[in-house]
Structures are given as C-alpha cells and as structure tokens.
Amino acid sequence: MTTLTLVVPADAEGERLDRYLAGEIPNYSRSQVQRLIDDGHVTVPRVKTTKANVQLRSGDAIEVSLPDVEPAALEAQNIPLEILFDDPDVVVVNKPAGMVVHPAAGNPDGTLVNALLHHVKDLSGIGGEARPGIVHRLDKGTSGVMVVAKNDAAHQELARQFHDREVEKEYVALVWGLVQQRKRIDASIGRDPKHRQKMSTRATRARDAVTRVTWARDLKGLTLLRVAIATGRTHQIRVHLSAIGHPIVGDALYGGVHRRVPGQFRAVQRLTRPFLHAERLAFTHPRTRERMTFTAPIAQDLLDILADVTPDELRSTLFQTPTDDSDEPDDEA
C-alpha cells in the first residue's frame, strides 16, 4: 500500500475531489479515483464523510492510499511496427497514430511496448516493468519517430541528453490561420487550473518551454509548419500553438476542431486526431558517440488531408522552403 498526501493549491479551490485527484495521480482515471473514494482509500480530514463530489478548499491535505497492484507480465504482441534502426543499444521506430507508448490504466495492451517486445528480442527491462527502455513519449494521436533504449547504460545516457536538451526534435503540424516562419513561442506550461486533463500557459505552477517555427507554408487559411522543441513538456506544441490563436487542425482538446469549416477545408473533418507528426529526431549514440539523425515520412492519413486542402497552385511546391528575407528577430509569445 502506497500512501500519498496532496495539499490542494489555491488554483484548485472549489474543484471536485474526484476531478482533482484524476489530474494529480498518474495513470488513474476519474472512474478509478471514484472507486478509490468509495472503497475508503481517500480521506479529506476536514469533512466527516469523504465523497467524490466534495468541494476542495485551498490547503486541504488529502490522504490517498493506493492499493498495491500485482505486477502483470507484459505480453509481446505481434502488432505491425516500422523499425527505422536497430542495434545492441537503441531501436528507433516510426510510431503510428492511435498507439499508446506504454501500458497504463485504460490501456493494458496494444501499446508500443507490447509491439517492441515482439519485434525486438533483446529489449531489457530497464526503465520499469511497464515501460522498458522508454525515455520519451509521443501522445497517442501523434505519429512519428521515437528512440528506445535497449540496456541500462543507453537508457541513462539518452535520458541525460533529453534532460540537457541535446536532442533535436522537429514536428510537422497543420494549424488554423497564418503563422509566420521563425515564430518563437516562449511560455511556461503547467496543469490547466480549470480543466485538469489539459495543460496551459496560464497555470500558476508551470515549467519553462520553448517552441520554434522553423518553416511555414501559407495555405490560404491554414498554415503547414515545421516546429522544433528543445523542452518536452506534456502537449507542448499543441498548447503553445493554441495559446497564440493557431490550434492544430483536428485537435479537439485545444480548440482545433471547428463546427463550421470553409468548403475548401472540409477534408479536415475526416481527421480523427491532431494533424501532428514527429518527423525528425537527432541524438548522440550512447555508445559510439556518433551524431545520428532519423526521419519518419509523414503518415498517409495526414498526407491525404493535405492533398485535399492545398490550393492547386501550391501543390507542386508544397514542401519547398518559402522565401523569407526578413531580418526581424524571432517573435515571442
């Protein structure tokens, strides 16, 4: 049994107990939190009976007892997986959209880890039983390139490189409106004070984050972007682009799904996920010290949408670098 004590911050004043805990306890959904409360594993000392709908006050000290979970052996599953590189230290993959990276509450199998255990026979258990070798993640709806460590030394060195911002990460995104090339968004990110399942640039407890637009193509109402991040905050690119008024197309959580869409853009209504793809990843090999760069081709579902929303006159030159003669410094937001 693991016991947690959570002190309610001022920005969670008035929030329901179950909603607050679901945002604070890793891998627990709101329904699972409600079961914990019903089973007597959660107490709020100032109230006589702890219920899911208790309205929290700033400074409440919530005590949570998490029952021990019997470890389950992870199953190797024969799930199709594109492997870009594989050696004794690392494996680089092109994660498909819709795949969760590692098992967690609500996603016990069908994950990238389950697929790796089938395709990669020398994957060790470093990083924890449920997430062997995982040193970074992509959201479920994001496709693209990821690196996974295959031994303890590789795991430690890659984790250090991510922490020290030595890893280069570049994504392709389609957003609403016009965004200029060289745009820089420097805004700290933390848990949204009103919606605990979201992240926000308005959070009182936040960590620094920088997103840079390295390339942009105006599609006359939409903009196709390449963006680079050094930090890797949860939902970072989605939050930052939404914060400057240009949410990612198809991103329901951050305002990228529009009820009314101009006729030339109706194809975006076919999207079942945000138009976001991790296209490029560069890191230093943990053993050889060679600088390595990997790219993953843009997923076909995104290419199909792009083909339908790109004006005819731009299709033949879509991915060519637009002319940018500006000497102005990078914008910040």
C-alpha positions as CSV (number, residue, x, y, z in Angstrom):
1,M,0.0,0.0,0.0
2,T,1.4,3.4,-1.0
3,T,0.2,6.5,0.8
4,L,0.1,10.0,-0.8
5,T,-0.6,13.3,0.8
6,L,-1.7,16.0,-1.6
7,V,-2.1,19.6,-0.5
8,V,-4.7,21.5,-2.5
9,P,-3.2,24.6,-4.2
10,A,-5.1,27.9,-4.4
11,D,-5.9,27.4,-8.1
12,A,-7.8,24.2,-7.3
13,E,-10.1,25.9,-4.8
14,G,-13.7,24.8,-5.3
15,E,-12.8,21.8,-7.6
16,R,-14.5,18.4,-7.1
17,L,-12.3,15.9,-5.2
18,D,-12.5,13.2,-7.9
19,R,-11.7,15.6,-10.7
20,Y,-8.7,17.0,-8.9
21,L,-7.3,13.6,-8.0
22,A,-7.7,12.3,-11.5
23,G,-5.4,15.1,-12.7
24,E,-2.8,14.5,-9.9
25,I,-2.4,10.8,-9.6
26,P,-0.5,9.3,-12.6
27,N,-2.3,6.6,-14.6
28,Y,-5.6,6.9,-12.6
29,S,-8.8,7.8,-14.5
30,R,-11.6,9.7,-12.9
31,S,-13.7,6.5,-12.6
32,Q,-10.8,4.7,-10.9
33,V,-10.4,7.6,-8.5
34,Q,-14.1,7.4,-7.7
35,R,-13.7,3.7,-6.8
36,L,-10.8,4.5,-4.5
37,I,-13.0,7.0,-2.7
38,D,-15.9,4.6,-2.5
39,D,-13.6,1.9,-1.1
40,G,-12.4,4.3,1.7
41,H,-8.9,4.8,0.3
42,V,-9.2,8.7,0.2
43,T,-9.8,11.0,3.2
44,V,-10.2,14.8,3.5
45,P,-9.7,15.4,7.2
46,R,-12.0,18.4,7.5
47,V,-15.1,16.5,6.2
48,K,-17.0,13.8,8.1
49,T,-17.6,11.7,5.1
50,T,-15.4,11.8,2.1
51,K,-17.3,11.7,-1.2
52,A,-16.3,12.2,-4.8
53,N,-18.2,15.5,-5.0
54,V,-16.5,17.2,-2.0
55,Q,-15.7,20.7,-3.0
56,L,-12.0,21.3,-2.2
57,R,-10.5,24.2,-0.3
58,S,-7.1,25.7,-0.7
59,G,-4.8,24.0,1.9
60,D,-6.8,20.8,2.2
61,A,-4.4,17.9,2.9
62,I,-5.9,14.9,1.0
63,E,-4.6,11.4,2.1
64,V,-4.7,8.8,-0.6
65,S,-3.9,5.1,-0.1
66,L,-3.1,3.4,-3.3
67,P,-3.5,-0.4,-3.1
68,D,-0.6,-2.5,-4.3
69,V,-1.1,-3.8,-7.8
70,E,0.0,-7.3,-8.6
71,P,2.6,-6.9,-11.4
72,A,1.4,-8.4,-14.6
73,A,3.9,-9.9,-17.1
74,L,3.9,-7.7,-20.2
75,E,2.7,-9.6,-23.3
76,A,4.6,-9.5,-26.6
77,Q,2.1,-8.8,-29.3
78,N,2.5,-9.1,-33.0
79,I,1.5,-5.6,-33.8
80,P,2.8,-4.1,-37.1
81,L,5.7,-1.7,-36.3
82,E,8.0,0.2,-38.6
83,I,11.6,-0.1,-37.3
84,L,14.0,2.6,-38.7
85,F,17.1,1.5,-36.9
86,D,18.1,-1.3,-34.5
87,D,21.5,-2.1,-32.9
88,P,22.5,-3.6,-29.5
89,D,21.9,-0.2,-27.7
90,V,18.9,1.5,-29.3
91,V,15.9,0.9,-31.5
92,V,14.3,3.7,-33.5
93,V,10.7,3.3,-34.6
94,N,8.0,5.2,-36.5
95,K,5.1,5.1,-34.0
96,P,1.7,5.1,-35.7
97,A,-1.1,7.4,-34.6
98,G,-3.6,5.8,-32.2
99,M,-0.9,3.8,-30.4
100,V,-0.2,4.5,-26.7
101,V,3.5,4.3,-25.8
102,H,3.3,2.1,-22.7
103,P,0.7,0.2,-20.7
104,A,-1.3,2.2,-18.2
105,A,-4.7,2.4,-16.7
106,G,-7.2,2.1,-19.5
107,N,-4.5,0.8,-22.0
108,P,-3.3,-2.5,-20.6
109,D,-2.0,-3.8,-24.0
110,G,-1.8,-2.9,-27.7
111,T,0.9,-0.4,-26.9
112,L,4.3,0.4,-28.4
113,V,6.0,-1.6,-25.6
114,N,3.9,-4.7,-26.4
115,A,4.8,-4.4,-30.1
116,L,8.5,-3.8,-29.2
117,L,8.6,-7.0,-27.1
118,H,7.5,-9.0,-30.1
119,H,9.8,-7.4,-32.7
120,V,12.9,-6.7,-30.5
121,K,14.2,-9.8,-28.8
122,D,17.0,-8.1,-26.8
123,L,14.9,-5.3,-25.1
124,S,15.8,-5.3,-21.5
125,G,13.5,-4.3,-18.6
126,I,15.3,-1.0,-17.8
127,G,13.0,1.9,-17.2
128,G,10.5,-0.1,-15.2
129,E,8.4,-3.2,-15.9
130,A,5.6,-1.3,-17.6
131,R,7.8,0.9,-19.8
132,P,11.1,-0.9,-20.6
133,G,13.5,1.4,-22.4
134,I,11.2,4.3,-22.8
135,V,13.0,7.6,-22.4
136,H,10.5,9.9,-24.1
137,R,6.9,9.7,-25.3
138,L,4.6,10.9,-28.1
139,D,0.9,11.5,-27.5
140,K,-1.5,8.7,-28.5
141,G,-2.7,10.8,-31.5
142,T,0.8,11.8,-32.7
143,S,2.7,9.7,-35.2
144,G,6.4,9.7,-35.9
145,V,10.0,8.9,-34.9
146,M,10.9,7.7,-31.4
147,V,14.1,6.2,-29.9
148,V,14.0,3.4,-27.2
149,A,17.0,2.3,-25.1
150,K,17.9,-1.4,-25.0
151,N,20.2,-1.5,-22.0
152,D,20.8,0.4,-18.7
153,A,23.8,2.4,-20.0
154,A,21.9,3.5,-23.1
155,H,18.8,4.4,-21.1
156,Q,20.8,6.6,-18.7
157,E,22.7,8.4,-21.4
158,L,19.7,9.1,-23.6
159,A,17.7,10.3,-20.6
160,R,20.6,12.7,-19.8
161,Q,20.6,14.0,-23.4
162,F,16.8,14.7,-23.3
163,H,17.2,16.4,-19.9
164,D,20.1,18.5,-21.0
165,R,18.2,19.5,-24.2
166,E,20.8,17.9,-26.5
167,V,18.2,16.0,-28.6
168,E,16.8,17.7,-31.6
169,K,13.1,17.2,-32.2
170,E,11.2,18.5,-35.2
171,Y,7.5,18.1,-36.0
172,V,5.1,18.8,-38.9
173,A,1.8,20.4,-37.9
174,L,-1.1,21.9,-39.8
175,V,-2.7,24.9,-38.0
176,W,-5.6,27.3,-38.4
177,G,-4.7,30.7,-39.6
178,L,-1.4,32.2,-40.7
179,V,1.7,31.7,-38.7
180,Q,5.0,33.3,-39.8
181,Q,8.2,31.4,-40.3
182,R,10.7,31.9,-37.5
183,K,7.9,32.4,-34.9
184,R,9.2,31.7,-31.4
185,I,6.8,30.8,-28.5
186,D,8.4,31.1,-25.1
187,A,5.8,30.3,-22.5
188,S,5.9,28.1,-19.4
189,I,3.4,25.2,-19.3
190,G,1.6,23.6,-16.4
191,R,-1.7,21.9,-15.5
192,D,-4.7,23.9,-16.6
193,P,-6.3,25.4,-13.4
194,K,-9.8,24.8,-14.6
195,H,-9.5,21.6,-16.8
196,R,-7.3,19.1,-15.1
197,Q,-6.9,16.9,-18.3
198,K,-5.4,19.9,-20.2
199,M,-2.1,21.8,-20.0
200,S,-2.0,25.5,-20.1
201,T,0.3,28.6,-20.4
202,R,-1.9,30.2,-17.7
203,A,-1.0,27.7,-14.9
204,T,0.4,29.0,-11.6
205,R,2.7,26.1,-11.3
206,A,4.5,25.8,-14.6
207,R,7.8,24.8,-16.2
208,D,9.6,26.7,-19.0
209,A,9.0,25.6,-22.6
210,V,10.1,27.0,-25.9
211,T,8.7,26.1,-29.4
212,R,10.2,27.5,-32.6
213,V,8.6,27.5,-36.1
214,T,11.5,26.6,-38.4
215,W,9.5,26.5,-41.6
216,A,6.0,27.7,-42.7
217,R,3.8,27.4,-45.8
218,D,0.7,29.6,-46.2
219,L,-2.3,27.5,-47.5
220,K,-4.7,30.5,-47.6
221,G,-6.5,29.9,-44.3
222,L,-4.3,27.1,-42.9
223,T,-0.5,27.0,-42.4
224,L,1.7,24.0,-42.7
225,L,4.5,24.2,-40.2
226,R,7.7,22.5,-39.1
227,V,8.3,23.2,-35.4
228,A,11.3,22.4,-33.2
229,I,11.3,21.9,-29.5
230,A,14.2,21.6,-27.0
231,T,12.0,21.0,-24.0
232,G,9.4,18.2,-24.0
233,R,6.5,19.3,-21.8
234,T,3.2,17.4,-21.9
235,H,1.2,18.5,-25.0
236,Q,3.8,21.3,-25.5
237,I,3.3,22.0,-29.3
238,R,-0.4,21.7,-29.0
239,V,-0.6,24.1,-26.1
240,H,1.7,26.7,-27.5
241,L,0.1,26.9,-30.9
242,S,-3.3,27.1,-29.3
243,A,-2.1,29.8,-26.9
244,I,-1.1,32.1,-29.8
245,G,-4.5,31.6,-31.5
246,H,-3.5,28.9,-34.1
247,P,-4.6,25.5,-32.8
248,I,-3.5,22.4,-34.6
249,V,-6.2,21.2,-37.0
250,G,-8.1,18.2,-35.6
251,D,-7.0,18.8,-32.0
252,A,-10.3,18.7,-30.1
253,L,-8.7,19.2,-26.7
254,Y,-7.1,22.5,-27.6
255,G,-9.6,24.1,-30.0
256,G,-8.6,22.7,-33.3
257,V,-11.9,21.1,-34.3
258,H,-14.3,23.7,-35.8
259,R,-18.0,23.1,-36.2
260,R,-18.2,25.2,-39.3
261,V,-15.4,24.7,-41.8
262,P,-15.0,26.6,-45.2
263,G,-15.7,24.4,-48.2
264,Q,-12.1,24.2,-49.3
265,F,-11.1,22.8,-45.9
266,R,-13.9,20.3,-45.3
267,A,-11.5,17.4,-45.8
268,V,-10.1,18.2,-42.3
269,Q,-13.4,16.9,-40.8
270,R,-12.1,13.4,-41.7
271,L,-9.3,13.7,-39.2
272,T,-9.6,11.5,-36.1
273,R,-6.5,13.0,-34.4
274,P,-4.5,16.2,-34.3
275,F,-2.5,16.9,-37.5
276,L,0.8,16.5,-35.8
277,H,3.7,14.2,-36.8
278,A,7.2,13.8,-35.3
279,E,9.2,14.0,-38.5
280,R,12.8,14.2,-37.3
281,L,14.9,13.2,-34.3
282,A,18.6,13.6,-33.7
283,F,20.7,12.4,-30.8
284,T,24.2,11.2,-30.0
285,H,24.6,7.4,-30.0
286,P,25.1,6.4,-26.3
287,R,28.0,4.0,-27.1
288,T,29.7,5.2,-30.3
289,R,29.1,9.0,-29.7
290,E,28.1,9.3,-33.3
291,R,25.5,12.0,-34.0
292,M,22.5,10.3,-35.6
293,T,19.5,11.7,-37.3
294,F,16.3,9.9,-38.2
295,T,13.3,10.9,-40.1
296,A,9.8,9.3,-40.4
297,P,7.7,10.0,-43.5
298,I,4.5,11.9,-42.9
299,A,1.7,9.5,-42.1
300,Q,-0.6,8.7,-45.0
301,D,-3.8,9.9,-43.3
302,L,-2.2,13.3,-42.9
303,L,-0.9,13.4,-46.5
304,D,-4.4,12.6,-47.8
305,I,-5.8,15.5,-45.9
306,L,-3.0,17.8,-47.1
307,A,-3.6,16.9,-50.7
308,D,-7.3,17.9,-50.4
309,V,-6.7,21.2,-48.6
310,T,-3.7,22.6,-50.5
311,P,-4.6,25.1,-53.2
312,D,-3.8,23.8,-56.7
313,E,-1.1,26.4,-57.4
314,L,0.9,25.3,-54.3
315,R,0.8,21.5,-54.7
316,S,3.8,21.1,-56.8
317,T,6.0,23.3,-54.5
318,L,4.3,22.5,-51.2
319,F,7.4,21.3,-49.2
320,Q,9.9,23.8,-50.8
321,T,11.2,26.3,-48.4
322,P,9.3,29.6,-48.7
323,T,11.4,32.7,-49.3
324,D,12.0,34.6,-46.0
325,D,14.0,37.8,-46.4
326,S,13.1,39.2,-43.1
327,D,15.9,40.4,-40.8
328,E,13.5,40.9,-37.9
329,P,14.2,38.9,-34.7
330,D,12.1,35.9,-33.8
331,D,8.7,36.7,-32.3
332,E,7.8,35.6,-28.8
333,A,4.5,34.8,-27.2
